[in-house]
Amino acid sequence: MVPSEHQLAVETRAGSGKGHARKLRAQGRIPAVCYSPGSAATAIQLDPKALDRLLHKSSAGMNTLIDLRGGGLDGKVVLVKELQRDPVMGVLLHADLFAVDVDKAIEVKVPVRIVGTPTGVTFGGGILDFPMREIEVLCLPRAIPEELPIDVSNLQVGDSIHVREIALPSGVELVSDPELSVVSVVLPSKEEEPAPVEAVAVEGEEGAAPAEGAAPAAEGEEAEQE
């Protein structure tokens, strides 16, 4: 069973397009789609604040299993596949929900959490390079890990931890390339020194070029002095 606090009320949606979406948002709703492999997508609408609250309260974040209520989807268990937000205000504009079979394994991305501070950072002058913040795994929906912790305390400068070295919970299989580097300790790159600036001749010095627009003195003549 999905926890009751993970239930989300939805309604069917008949309209489409930008105009319809604006009307929904004016009513405090947003358009959404619920889909699953081999089935036609269902157009729905929902309360964006309710969805945001649900995701923020859950420690699983985007991997939270949500139990839909209403819209002919009662009891349908979904994951949030994608959220569209206003780039300025940050409010939800649209949601894609992916229906899952709780008895069938699915591929999901799980966030990586760094534990500790590398020795190579504390004493070696290195910096932590953390290019891979999610690992893709295969597991049953109810077995999705909330996160994958990695202890980096013993890393020296030049050391790395690869995907294959991450400990996975029972029933969870690796999908990501095992040879990829998740985190490493490297020396900071040296700043390039600026190229030397050529000296500029100062007006009045020997060999200085005449000012723009000024005629050069005739050969053998001295420049007129004030």
N, C-alpha and C positions, 0 to 999 in steps of 0.2 A: 504493500500500500504506500502511496505517496503521502507525506505528511499533509494534514489539513491546511497548514499555513502556506503550502505550495499550490493551492488551488487558485485558478484564475477564471473569472467569468468572461465569456465571449458571446458575441451575437453574430448571426449571419449578416453578410453585406451584399447588397444587390448592385449598387453603383460602382463606378470606377472612374479613373482620371483625376487630374489635378483639382478640378472644380469640386468634385465629390469629396476629395480628401480635405479640402479647405473647410467644407461644411461640417465634416466630422470633427475636425480639430476645434471648430468654433463651439461644438457641443461637448468638448472635453473627451473626445474619442480619437483614435487613430486607426487607419486601415492596417490590416495584417493578412497574412496568408498562412494556412496550415497545409503542409504537403508531406508526402512520404513516397518512397520508390514504388512505382507501379500503380499509383493512385492519382486521380485528378486532384489538383489543388483546390482547397476550399477557401473562398474569400470571406474574411471575418472582420469584425471591429472589436476593439477593446479599450479599456481605460489605461492610458500610458502610465499614470501615476501608480496604479495598482501593480503593474508589471515592474516598474522601477523599484518599488518598495520590496516586492518579492525577491528580486535579484540582489538587492543590497543587504537584505536580512540573511540571505542564505550564504553560508561560507563557501559553497560550491560555485558561486557566480554564474557564468554563462553555461556551466554544466549542471545546473539545477534541473531536476526532473519536475515538470509542471503538470498538474492534473487539470485538464480543461473542464469547464462547466458551462453548458448552454450551447446554442448554435448547432444543435444536433451532434455535438462532439463530446457529450458527457462521458467521462472516464478515459478519454484519449490522453495518453501520456506523451508529452513533447519536450524537446530541448529548444532553446532559442538558438537559431542558426545564424541570424544576422539582425542587427539593429541599425536603423538609420536615424541620426540625430541632426538637429539644426546646428550648423558649424559655429554659430555665434552664441545662441542661447543654451545649447546643449540639451534641449527637450527632445523627447522621442517623436519621430515622424512616421515611422513604419517598422513593422516587425515581421520577420520570417520565422515560423515555428515548424520544427521538423518532428513528425510523429514517429515514435519508436515502439518496437516490440520488446517488452522488458525481458523476454526469454531468448532474444537473439543478440549476439555480440555486434557492436558498432565501433567505428573508428572515430575517436575524438581527440582533441588537443587539450593537454593538461599543462597548467602553468608550472614552471620550475621556480623553487624558492631557494635562495642562497642562504646557507647557514655558516656563521663565523666570518672571520677576517683572515685572508691568506697571510702566512708568514712573509712571503715575498713582497707583500704590500707594506706590512708593518715595519720590516727591517731591511728589505732589499730594494726599496725605492721603486717597486713595480706598481702597476695599476691593474685593476680587474677588468678583463674584457669579457663581456657577457652577451654574445651575439645570438644565442638560441634560448629564448625565454619560454618556449612551449615545446612539448614533446608529444608526438602523435602515437596513440596506443590503441589496442583493440581489446574490448572487454564488454561484459554485459552492462546495460545501462545503470543498474543498481550498484555496480562495482567500480564506477568511475572514480578514480582518486581525486580528491579536492586539489591536491598539489603534489609535486615530487621534490622533496628536499634534497639538497646536495651540500655536503660539508666540504668547505674549501679551506679550512683552517691550515692544513699542512702543505698547501701549494706554494712552491718556490717560483722565482722568476723563470719562465720558460716551461713551466708545468701546465698541463691541460687535463680536463676531465671530458671524456667522450660519452656519447649517448649510450654506448654499450656498457659503461661502468655504472649507470644509474640503477639503483635497486628498485625493482618493481614489485608491487603487492601481488599476492597470490591471485591467479585468474586474470592477470593483466599481461598482455603481450605487446612487444615493441613493434611499431610500424615505421617510425623514422629511421633514416640511415644510421646504423650503429657507429659508423666511423666519423660522423660529424662531431666537431668540437662544440661543447655546450658552454664552457667557461675556461678561461686561461689567465695566467698572470704574465704580463709583458712589460717591457721597459717603455716609458713614454717616448714618443718620437721627438728627436731633436728639432728645434725650430731652425729653419733655414736662415742663414745670415744674409742680410740684404746686400745686393751687389753694390760695390763702391760707386759713388757718384762722381762723374768727371768734373774737374774743376772748371768753373765758369770764369771767363776773363772779366775783370772789373774795369769799368770805364775809367780811362785815364792812365791805366797801366800800359807799359810798353807791349806792343803787339796786340792790343785790344782792338776788336773790330769796331768800325764806326756804328753809331746808333742807326736803327732802321730809318731809312729815308734821308740820312745825311750823306752828302757827297764826300768822298775821301779827299784829303789834301793833295794838291798837285805835287808831283815828284820834285824834290829839292826845296819845296816851300815848307815853312813852319806853320803849324795851325795857328789861326788868329786867336789871340788871347784877349780876355775881357779887360 
